Amino acid sequence: MHCREYADLKKRPTKDAVKIIYDEFYRGKPAQQASLEIELINARIASDIYSLRTRAGLTRKQLARLAGTAPSVISRLEDADYPLGSLRLLQKIATALNRHVEFRFVFERRCPL
């Protein structure tokens, strides 16, 4: 969605719960927006680790052994409520899953949603 389209949407009343919550709790509040972004990243990484591990047919214990860490660490990383692990740990897990970690800095358009 482009910023212009979003501006048109915001003029109309909505029943979209996500938009209502975003507007009420996050719009115009940089600290809250940053916190939301971190939570979304944590959730994405947790989901990716779980999906890749299960597609590879590995248990948490097997992945932990391949990555040189403890099964409890894998369990915590697959939990979106747990803060992200170190980049080094994520690289070890990616290598164990025959992947690599890619981070990018992307231009922020300052357009919500």
Secondary structure, 3 states (H helix, E strand, C coil): CCHHHHHHHHHCCCCCHHHHHHHHHCCCCHHHHHHHHHHHHHHHHHHHHHHHHHHCCCCHHHHHHHHCCCHHHHHHHCCCCCCCCCHHHHHHHHHHCCCCCCCCCCCCCCCCC
